Amino acid sequence: MTENTSWNQQGEGKAEGARGTQDSTGRTFELDRWQARLDELREAHHIPGVSLAVLVDGTVHELAGGLLHRGTGVETTTDSVFQLGSIAKLYTATLVMRLADSGELDIDAPVSTVLPDFATADTEATKRITTRQLLSHTSGLTCDFTHDSGRGDDCLALYLEAGAGVALDCPPGTAVSYSSFGYNVLGRIVEVLTGQTWDEALKTRLLTPLGATHTMTLPEEALAFRAAMGHLGEPGELPDPAPAWDMMPRSAGPYGRVIASAPDVVRLARLHLDGGVAEDGTRILSPATVAAMQHRETDVPDKWTVSSDGWGLGWTLYDWNGTPGYGHDGASLGQYSYLRVVPSAGVAVALLTNGGSARLLYAALMRELLAEYADVTMPEPFAPPAEPVEVDWAPLVGVYRRAGVVLTVTEGHLRYEFVDGMADFSPPLSVTLVPVTDKVFAGTGAGASFSEDYMPVVFAELSDGTECVYVGMRAAPRVAPLG
């Protein structure tokens, strides 16, 4: 079963047939045509279930297809909820900026002014980290520090305590380096300033005024809804249900655990499109704060892993051949989510999936939707050029390191090895490097990607001149030459 509905700016739902719905510009969103295309791509890319919400000129069009769980046969509907993965960071960022809006937080003050016990392995560098840097992934805090601090309301406080000795990936302010750890620090700032848990503060200060009735943070809350199960399998085959619904601890909430329906994700996007005002007229953010969140804080050397050209305060920023946009990607155990917003066209698209080659479905469907309703031409998929590129490997070879990971670069090859607290995470990965430019490479081979496309490997410099390599949007500075 699939479900096609549309709701207008006041949230009034209505069923639609082949006519589709007409927006204020006279364009028609043909629900049946897009439903057929969604089903075609879902089947072609072996995706068990998918939910799609598209905002065009004030009307949200909802589509869904496939199964939430191949083992139980439960069908996907437009009110089904999915794990959003890192799209959770947008919710945390919006909540943090609401505190800044109200004067409760100075985002340019050191984090230690709010969290006196905040610490990392670099005491002096830690003193310089600001909330602005946490929001824009320029704090130097690492990404992959995971720690199960239990189910209690003190889980974030315990997480930060456990992470006090974790090394920085790079000095604060010297580079963008994607950081989930940083967003947990933001979650703890929320708790200290509000006197609530992050979960409760998100609910009372954002989700309720937003009217997001199908958004939650705790697994037990998802039991009241049709919840998607993640699926895992080999590329090109229909995947099977994952061994667990969720493997993240409660402390992962601020960076990775928000559960929502696609229409509710679009509600968050529309809040930002509408200058900080919710559908019922409630002001949640000031227009100045909305604009500040979309302002480019930093450029991004790796423009391909999450299709980013830069980063704002929470938002991933895009440049589609001169047309600006913003959004975010997310992944959890067998679930993949995508949000894209084109402010010049008033368009927002939320795509939620539960397995299979989701990135290929995203690339095809998003390209078509944004071209038709936002006049956007998205870049071609990342891949090596047809003609080989000559590369001088001498400046690139060496040993690079960030927290928990050692990367060894030789001519045409990358060895990706987990060390220290992450040593048991996976065996070393061997990646072949195919030149795209003299600093950008397409990685292929074992562990090179979570889908069939190439893994970007990008060589760059920190602002202090230190050479580094980006894999997965994480910066690893060079620590030694080979030999």
C-alpha positions as CSV (number, residue, x, y, z in Angstrom):
1,M,0.0,0.0,0.0
2,T,1.1,3.6,-0.7
3,E,-0.4,6.8,0.5
4,N,-0.6,10.0,-1.4
5,T,-1.7,13.2,0.4
6,S,-1.1,16.9,0.4
7,W,-1.6,19.5,3.1
8,N,-1.6,23.2,2.8
9,Q,0.0,25.8,5.0
10,Q,-2.6,25.4,7.6
11,G,-2.0,21.6,7.7
12,E,-5.3,20.6,6.2
13,G,-4.9,17.2,4.5
14,K,-6.8,16.0,1.5
15,A,-6.5,12.9,-0.7
16,E,-5.5,13.4,-4.3
17,G,-5.9,11.3,-7.4
18,A,-4.3,11.6,-10.8
19,R,-5.0,15.4,-11.0
20,G,-2.4,16.2,-8.4
21,T,-2.5,19.6,-6.7
22,Q,-1.8,23.0,-8.1
23,D,0.3,25.5,-6.2
24,S,0.0,29.3,-6.1
25,T,2.2,29.7,-9.2
26,G,0.0,27.5,-11.3
27,R,2.4,24.6,-11.4
28,T,0.9,21.2,-10.7
29,F,2.5,18.6,-8.5
30,E,1.3,15.3,-10.1
31,L,1.1,13.0,-7.1
32,D,0.5,9.9,-9.2
33,R,3.4,10.6,-11.5
34,W,5.8,11.1,-8.6
35,Q,4.5,8.1,-6.8
36,A,5.1,6.0,-9.8
37,R,8.6,7.4,-10.1
38,L,9.3,6.9,-6.4
39,D,8.2,3.2,-6.6
40,E,10.3,2.7,-9.8
41,L,13.4,4.0,-8.1
42,R,12.7,2.1,-4.9
43,E,12.5,-1.2,-6.7
44,A,15.5,-0.5,-8.9
45,H,17.7,0.3,-5.9
46,H,16.4,-2.5,-3.6
47,I,15.0,-0.2,-0.9
48,P,12.4,-1.9,1.3
49,G,10.5,1.3,2.3
50,V,10.6,5.0,1.6
51,S,8.8,8.1,2.7
52,L,8.9,11.4,0.8
53,A,7.6,14.9,1.7
54,V,7.9,17.8,-0.8
55,L,7.1,21.4,0.1
56,V,6.3,23.5,-3.0
57,D,4.8,27.0,-2.6
58,G,3.3,26.4,0.8
59,T,1.8,23.0,0.1
60,V,3.4,19.7,1.4
61,H,2.9,16.7,-0.8
62,E,3.4,13.3,1.0
63,L,4.3,10.0,-0.7
64,A,5.3,6.6,0.6
65,G,5.9,3.1,-0.6
66,G,7.2,-0.3,0.2
67,L,7.6,-2.0,3.6
68,L,8.8,-0.7,7.0
69,H,10.0,-4.2,7.8
70,R,10.4,-7.0,5.3
71,G,10.1,-9.6,8.1
72,T,6.7,-8.5,9.3
73,G,5.3,-7.0,6.0
74,V,4.2,-3.8,7.7
75,E,3.6,-1.2,4.9
76,T,5.1,2.2,4.8
77,T,2.7,5.2,5.0
78,T,3.3,8.9,5.0
79,D,3.0,9.1,8.8
80,S,5.6,6.4,9.4
81,V,8.7,7.4,11.4
82,F,12.3,6.8,10.6
83,Q,15.6,7.3,12.4
84,L,17.1,10.5,11.0
85,G,20.7,9.9,12.0
86,S,22.8,13.1,11.7
87,I,19.8,15.2,10.7
88,A,19.3,15.3,14.5
89,K,22.1,17.8,14.5
90,L,19.8,20.3,12.8
91,Y,17.3,20.0,15.6
92,T,20.1,20.5,18.2
93,A,21.4,23.5,16.3
94,T,18.0,25.1,16.1
95,L,17.4,24.6,19.8
96,V,20.8,26.0,20.7
97,M,20.2,29.1,18.5
98,R,16.8,29.6,20.2
99,L,18.7,29.9,23.4
100,A,21.1,32.4,21.8
101,D,18.1,34.3,20.4
102,S,16.7,34.7,23.9
103,G,20.0,36.0,25.3
104,E,20.6,32.8,27.4
105,L,23.7,31.9,25.4
106,D,26.6,33.8,23.8
107,I,27.8,31.5,21.0
108,D,31.1,33.3,20.7
109,A,32.1,32.8,24.4
110,P,34.2,29.8,25.3
111,V,32.2,26.7,26.0
112,S,33.8,26.6,29.5
113,T,31.8,29.7,30.5
114,V,28.7,27.4,30.5
115,L,30.5,24.1,31.1
116,P,33.4,24.7,33.6
117,D,34.3,21.0,33.6
118,F,34.5,20.7,29.8
119,A,37.8,19.2,28.9
120,T,39.8,17.4,26.2
121,A,43.4,16.1,26.0
122,D,44.6,19.6,24.9
123,T,43.9,21.9,27.9
124,E,44.9,25.1,26.3
125,A,43.1,24.5,23.0
126,T,40.0,23.4,24.9
127,K,39.8,26.9,26.5
128,R,39.4,28.5,23.1
129,I,36.5,26.3,21.8
130,T,33.3,28.3,21.3
131,T,29.7,27.3,20.7
132,R,29.9,28.8,17.2
133,Q,32.8,26.4,16.4
134,L,30.8,23.5,17.7
135,L,27.9,24.4,15.5
136,S,30.0,24.8,12.4
137,H,32.3,21.7,12.9
138,T,35.4,23.9,13.4
139,S,36.1,23.1,17.0
140,G,38.6,20.4,16.3
141,L,36.6,17.9,18.4
142,T,36.6,14.4,16.9
143,C,33.6,12.7,15.4
144,D,33.8,9.1,16.3
145,F,34.1,9.0,20.1
146,T,31.3,6.7,21.2
147,H,30.5,5.9,24.8
148,D,27.4,4.2,26.3
149,S,26.8,6.2,29.4
150,G,23.5,4.5,30.2
151,R,19.9,5.4,30.0
152,G,19.8,7.9,32.9
153,D,19.1,11.6,32.7
154,D,22.8,12.2,33.4
155,C,23.9,10.4,30.2
156,L,25.3,13.5,28.5
157,A,27.1,14.7,31.6
158,L,28.7,11.2,31.9
159,Y,29.6,11.2,28.1
160,L,31.5,14.5,28.4
161,E,33.3,13.2,31.5
162,A,34.4,10.1,29.6
163,G,35.5,12.1,26.6
164,A,37.7,14.5,28.7
165,G,40.9,12.8,27.6
166,V,40.1,12.4,23.9
167,A,42.5,14.1,21.5
168,L,41.4,16.9,19.1
169,D,41.5,16.1,15.4
170,C,43.0,19.5,14.8
171,P,43.5,22.8,16.7
172,P,40.2,24.8,17.2
173,G,39.4,27.1,14.3
174,T,42.0,25.7,11.9
175,A,39.7,23.6,9.7
176,V,36.3,22.1,9.3
177,S,36.2,18.5,10.6
178,Y,32.8,16.8,11.1
179,S,32.2,16.3,14.8
180,S,29.4,14.3,16.4
181,F,31.2,14.7,19.8
182,G,30.8,18.5,19.3
183,Y,27.1,18.2,19.0
184,N,26.9,16.2,22.3
185,V,28.7,19.1,23.9
186,L,25.9,21.4,22.5
187,G,23.3,19.0,23.9
188,R,24.9,19.4,27.4
189,I,25.0,23.2,27.0
190,V,21.2,23.0,26.4
191,E,20.8,20.9,29.6
192,V,22.8,23.2,31.8
193,L,21.0,26.4,30.5
194,T,17.5,25.0,30.6
195,G,17.6,22.7,33.6
196,Q,16.0,20.0,31.5
197,T,17.4,17.0,29.7
198,W,18.2,17.5,26.1
199,D,15.2,15.3,25.1
200,E,12.8,17.3,27.2
201,A,14.2,20.7,26.2
202,L,13.9,19.7,22.5
203,K,10.3,18.6,23.0
204,T,9.1,21.7,25.0
205,R,11.2,24.4,23.3
206,L,11.1,23.2,19.7
207,L,8.9,20.2,18.8
208,T,5.7,21.3,20.6
209,P,5.7,24.9,19.2
210,L,6.7,23.6,15.8
211,G,3.6,21.3,15.8
212,A,5.9,18.2,15.1
213,T,3.5,15.5,16.5
214,H,5.4,12.7,14.8
215,T,8.9,13.5,16.1
216,M,10.6,12.0,19.2
217,T,14.0,11.1,20.6
218,L,13.5,7.9,22.7
219,P,13.0,4.4,21.3
220,E,10.0,3.7,23.6
221,E,8.3,6.8,22.2
222,A,8.5,5.4,18.7
223,L,6.4,2.4,19.8
224,A,3.2,4.5,19.4
225,F,3.9,5.0,15.7
226,R,4.6,3.0,12.6
227,A,8.4,2.8,12.9
228,A,10.8,1.8,10.1
229,M,13.2,-1.1,10.6
230,G,16.7,-0.7,9.1
231,H,17.8,-3.3,6.6
232,L,21.3,-4.4,5.6
233,G,22.7,-6.4,2.7
234,E,25.0,-6.5,-0.3
235,P,24.7,-3.8,-3.0
236,G,22.4,-4.8,-5.8
237,E,20.4,-7.2,-3.6
238,L,17.2,-6.7,-1.5
239,P,18.5,-6.3,2.1
240,D,17.3,-8.2,5.1
241,P,16.2,-6.6,8.5
242,A,19.1,-5.5,10.6
243,P,20.0,-7.5,13.7
244,A,18.7,-4.6,15.9
245,W,16.4,-1.7,15.5
246,D,18.8,0.8,17.1
247,M,22.4,0.4,18.5
248,M,22.9,4.0,19.6
249,P,23.0,4.8,23.3
250,R,20.8,7.5,24.7
251,S,23.8,9.9,24.8
252,A,23.8,9.9,21.0
253,G,20.7,11.9,21.0
254,P,22.0,15.4,20.1
255,Y,24.1,14.2,17.2
256,G,22.1,11.2,15.9
257,R,18.9,10.2,17.6
258,V,15.8,12.0,16.4
259,I,13.0,9.8,15.0
260,A,10.5,11.5,12.7
261,S,8.1,11.3,9.7
262,A,9.1,13.0,6.5
263,P,6.3,15.7,6.8
264,D,7.6,16.6,10.2
265,V,11.2,17.0,8.9
266,V,9.8,19.4,6.3
267,R,8.1,21.3,9.1
268,L,11.5,22.0,10.5
269,A,12.7,23.1,7.1
270,R,9.7,25.4,6.6
271,L,10.4,27.0,10.0
272,H,13.7,28.2,8.5
273,L,12.2,29.1,5.1
274,D,9.5,31.2,6.9
275,G,12.0,33.3,8.9
276,G,11.6,31.4,12.2
277,V,7.8,31.3,12.4
278,A,5.9,28.0,12.9
279,E,2.7,27.1,10.9
280,D,0.4,28.5,13.6
281,G,2.2,31.8,13.7
282,T,4.4,31.1,16.8
283,R,7.8,32.7,16.5
284,I,10.5,30.2,17.4
285,L,13.5,32.0,15.9
286,S,14.2,35.6,14.9
287,P,14.7,36.4,11.2
288,A,18.3,37.4,12.1
289,T,19.0,34.1,13.7
290,V,17.6,32.2,10.8
291,A,19.9,34.1,8.5
292,A,22.9,33.6,10.7
293,M,22.4,29.8,10.7
294,Q,22.5,29.9,6.8
295,H,25.5,32.2,6.7
296,R,28.7,30.4,5.5
297,E,31.0,30.0,8.5
298,T,33.6,27.8,6.7
299,D,34.4,26.4,3.3
300,V,34.6,22.6,3.0
301,P,37.6,21.0,1.1
302,D,35.6,17.7,0.8
303,K,32.7,18.8,-1.3
304,W,31.5,15.3,-2.1
305,T,31.0,13.1,0.9
306,V,27.8,15.0,1.9
307,S,27.6,17.2,-1.2
308,S,28.7,20.2,0.8
309,D,30.2,23.5,-0.4
310,G,30.4,25.0,3.1
311,W,28.9,24.9,6.6
312,G,26.7,27.3,8.5
313,L,25.5,27.1,12.1
314,G,24.1,23.6,11.8
315,W,23.2,23.6,8.2
316,T,25.2,22.0,5.4
317,L,25.4,24.6,2.6
318,Y,25.2,23.8,-1.1
319,D,25.9,25.8,-4.3
320,W,24.0,24.3,-7.2
321,N,25.7,26.2,-10.1
322,G,25.0,29.5,-8.5
323,T,21.7,28.6,-6.7
324,P,22.3,28.4,-2.9
325,G,20.7,25.8,-0.7
326,Y,21.0,24.1,2.6
327,G,20.1,20.8,4.3
328,H,21.7,17.7,5.9
329,D,22.2,14.0,5.4
330,G,21.8,11.3,8.1
331,A,22.4,7.6,8.6
332,S,21.8,5.1,11.3
333,L,21.7,1.3,11.4
334,G,20.4,0.5,7.8
335,Q,18.4,3.8,7.6
336,Y,19.4,6.8,5.4
337,S,17.8,10.3,5.3
338,Y,18.2,13.4,3.2
339,L,16.9,17.0,3.5
340,R,17.4,19.6,0.8
341,V,16.1,23.2,0.9
342,V,16.1,25.8,-1.9
343,P,15.2,29.1,-0.3
344,S,14.9,31.1,-3.6
345,A,12.1,28.7,-4.7
346,G,10.5,28.0,-1.3
347,V,11.1,24.3,-1.9
348,A,12.1,21.6,0.7
349,V,12.4,17.9,0.2
350,A,12.7,15.2,2.9
351,L,13.5,11.7,1.8
352,L,13.7,8.9,4.4
353,T,14.7,5.3,3.6
354,N,15.3,2.0,5.5
355,G,18.0,0.2,3.5
356,G,19.3,-0.7,0.0
357,S,21.2,1.7,-2.3
358,A,19.6,4.8,-0.8
359,R,22.1,7.2,-2.1
360,L,21.4,6.2,-5.6
361,L,17.7,6.7,-5.2
362,Y,18.4,10.1,-3.5
363,A,20.7,11.2,-6.4
364,A,18.1,10.4,-9.1
365,L,15.0,11.5,-7.3
366,M,16.4,14.7,-5.8
367,R,17.9,15.7,-9.1
368,E,14.5,15.4,-10.8
369,L,12.5,17.2,-8.1
370,L,14.8,20.1,-7.7
371,A,15.2,20.6,-11.4
372,E,11.4,20.7,-11.9
373,Y,10.3,22.8,-8.9
374,A,13.4,24.9,-8.0
375,D,15.3,25.2,-11.4
376,V,18.3,23.6,-9.7
377,T,20.9,21.6,-11.6
378,M,22.7,19.3,-9.2
379,P,26.3,18.3,-9.8
380,E,27.1,15.0,-11.5
381,P,27.9,12.1,-9.2
382,F,31.5,12.0,-7.9
383,A,33.7,9.8,-10.0
384,P,37.2,9.8,-11.7
385,P,37.5,11.7,-15.0
386,A,37.5,9.8,-18.3
387,E,41.1,10.8,-19.0
388,P,43.8,9.8,-16.4
389,V,45.2,12.6,-14.2
390,E,49.0,12.8,-13.6
391,V,49.8,13.2,-9.9
392,D,53.0,13.9,-8.0
393,W,52.6,11.6,-5.0
394,A,55.7,12.8,-3.1
395,P,53.9,15.7,-1.3
396,L,51.0,13.4,-0.3
397,V,52.5,10.2,1.0
398,G,52.9,9.8,4.7
399,V,51.1,8.9,7.9
400,Y,48.0,10.9,8.9
401,R,46.2,10.6,12.3
402,R,43.1,11.7,14.0
403,A,41.5,10.4,17.2
404,G,41.1,6.6,16.8
405,V,42.3,6.4,13.2
406,V,45.7,6.1,11.5
407,L,45.8,6.6,7.7
408,T,48.8,5.6,5.7
409,V,49.1,7.0,2.2
410,T,51.4,5.4,-0.4
411,E,51.4,5.9,-4.1
412,G,47.9,5.0,-5.3
413,H,46.9,3.5,-2.0
414,L,45.4,4.3,1.4
415,R,45.4,2.1,4.5
416,Y,42.7,3.1,7.0
417,E,43.4,1.6,10.4
418,F,41.4,1.9,13.6
419,V,43.5,2.3,16.8
420,D,43.3,3.0,20.5
421,G,39.7,2.9,21.7
422,M,38.4,2.1,18.3
423,A,40.9,-0.8,17.6
424,D,38.1,-3.4,17.7
425,F,35.8,-1.5,15.5
426,S,36.9,-3.0,12.2
427,P,39.9,-4.6,10.5
428,P,42.2,-2.2,8.6
429,L,40.6,-1.1,5.3
430,S,42.6,-1.1,2.0
431,V,41.5,1.6,-0.5
432,T,42.8,2.2,-4.0
433,L,43.2,5.9,-4.8
434,V,42.2,7.0,-8.3
435,P,43.1,10.6,-9.1
436,V,40.3,13.1,-9.8
437,T,42.6,16.1,-9.5
438,D,46.1,16.3,-8.0
439,K,44.5,16.7,-4.5
440,V,41.2,14.9,-4.9
441,F,40.9,11.1,-5.2
442,A,38.2,8.6,-5.7
443,G,38.6,5.7,-3.3
444,T,37.6,2.2,-4.3
445,G,38.0,-1.2,-2.6
446,A,37.2,-2.7,0.8
447,G,35.3,-0.4,3.0
448,A,35.6,2.4,0.5
449,S,31.9,3.4,0.6
450,F,28.5,2.8,2.2
451,S,27.0,2.5,-1.3
452,E,28.2,1.8,-4.8
453,D,29.7,5.3,-5.5
454,Y,33.3,6.3,-4.9
455,M,34.7,7.5,-1.5
456,P,36.2,11.0,-1.7
457,V,39.7,11.3,-0.3
458,V,40.8,14.9,-0.3
459,F,44.2,16.4,0.6
460,A,44.3,20.0,2.0
461,E,46.0,22.2,4.5
462,L,44.8,23.5,7.9
463,S,44.9,27.3,8.3
464,D,48.2,26.9,10.2
465,G,49.8,25.2,7.1
466,T,49.7,21.6,8.4
467,E,48.9,19.1,5.7
468,C,45.9,16.9,6.2
469,V,43.7,14.4,4.5
470,Y,39.9,14.3,4.6
471,V,38.0,11.0,4.6
472,G,34.4,11.1,5.5
473,M,34.6,14.8,6.1
474,R,37.0,14.2,9.0
475,A,40.3,16.0,8.9
476,A,43.5,13.9,9.8
477,P,46.7,16.0,10.0
478,R,49.9,14.5,8.7
479,V,52.1,13.4,11.6
480,A,55.0,11.7,9.9
481,P,56.6,10.9,6.5
482,L,56.8,7.3,5.3
483,G,59.8,5.2,6.4
